[in-house]
């Protein structure tokens, strides 16, 4: 009970210092807005496409920085001596670092391409254009996408004429 009474006496004596009230109010508003939004940050990150491990790393860095920076800022402020400049500088730096959250990508789109693409052109004894027009006019010409039996070996675009050759390929 002694410690609780001593705690409230110390708080009431802090509120009697009128020159520090705006600063205390500023820190109270800043902390309350931060801690109200913090639980929803992980939900927001998940909707952006960030996986659980990356969200955990980002969430773990925040308290570590909150533990390390106040003593470091105190050492720098004691060395420089102008506390208003240091407070303004670190507040601006904190705001700039918070804006880095805007650089998180909107979503992750994974595009997978085939391992190999086969493109074959032939002159056909000088009758290349004749071969092209004949191929275009064939009604049985179908461009197909064939997958081989093994997942690592893929045969890609072919015409209907080449389908039998590719399917019977050992």
N, C-alpha and C positions, 0 to 999 in steps of 0.2 A: 504494500500500500504506500510505503514511503516513496518508492521509485515512481509510482504513478502520480502522486502529488507533486513531486519534484519536476516531473515531465511537464505537467500543466502549468506550473509556475514559470518554467523556462519559456514556454510558448506564449504565455500572457505577457511576459517581459519583452519578448520579441515584437509583439504587436504594439507596444508603446513607442517603438522607434519609428516615428512618422516618415522619416526620409527614406526608409527601406520598403515601405508599403507598396509603391508602384512596381518596384522590382520583384517583390514577392508575388504580387498579383499577376505580373507578366509570366513568371515561371509557373504559377499555378494554372493559368489558362493554357500555356504551351503544353505542359505535361498532361493536362486533362484531355486536350484534343488528341494528343499522340496516343495515349493509352485507351481512348475510346475506339479509335480506328485500328489499332494494332491487331485485335483478334480477327478482323475481317481481311487483313492483308494476305493471309495464307489462302483464303478462299479466292481472293482476287488473283493471286499468282497462279493458282491451279486453273482458273478460267483462261489465263493468258497462255497456258500450255507449258508451264514450268513444272517439272516433275517434283516428287516429294523430296528427293535428296537435295536438289538445288534450293528448294524452299527452306529446308532444315538448315542448310549452310548459311543462307541469308539471315535466317532468324537467330542463329547462334552467334553471328558476327556482331549483331546489334548490342547485346548485353556486354560482350567483351569490350567493345569500344566505349560503352557507357561506364565501365569499371576503370578502364585505363586512362581515358581522356581527362577527367576532372583533376587528378593529381598532376598530370602533365601540364594542363592549363594553369594550375596554381603555381607550379614552378616557373613557367614562362611569365606569368603575371607578376610574380615576386621579383623576377630578374629585371623585367622592363619597368615596372613600377606604376604604369598608367593603366589602372584596372578598367576604366571605361572603354579605352581603345581595344583592349584585349577582349572584353565582353562583346563589343560590337563586331570585332573581327571573327571571333569564334561563332557568334550567332549567324553571321553571313556565311561562314564556311559550312555550318550545319545545314542551313537552307539550301546552299548549292549542292551539297552531298545528297540531300533529300530529293532534289530535282533529278538526280541520276536514276530514280525509279521510273522516270518517263522514258528512259532509253531501253527499258525492258521490251522485247519484241511483242507484238500483238498476238502472235500465234506462231506455232512451228508447223510448217508444211514440209513433209518429207516426200521427196520425189525420188522414186527408184527407177533406174534405167536398166535395160538389159545389159548383161555382161559383154556380149559381142553383137555387132550389127554387120550383116553381110550385104554388100552392095556389089552387084556384078553388071558390068557393061561389056558388050562384045560387038565387034564390027561385022561379024558373020560374012566374011569374004567380000567386004566392000558394000554389002547390002544392008547397012545399019538402019537407014531410014525405012526401008522396006520391012525390015524385021520389027521395028517399032510400030509402024502402022498396022501390020498384020497382028501384032500382039494386042493393040488397042481394040481392033475390030473383032477380035475373038469374043464370042459371048460366053465362052467357058472359062475365060481368064478371070481368076479370082485371086486377090492378094490375101494370103493367109499368114497367120502367125502360128508357127509350130514350135512346140517345146519338145525337146528330146526327153528320153526317159530319165536321165540324170539331171538334177537341178542345176548343176554347174555348167552343163553344156547345152546351149540354146542355139537353135537354128531359126533365123528370123525370116523376113519377107521372101516369099517365093510365089511363082505363078502356079496355076493348076497343072501345067505341063511338067513342072519340076517336083510336084508333090510326091509322086510315086517314087522318084529317085531318092528324095530326102527321107521318106518314111522307111524305105528299104535299106537305108544307109546303116552299116553295122556299127 
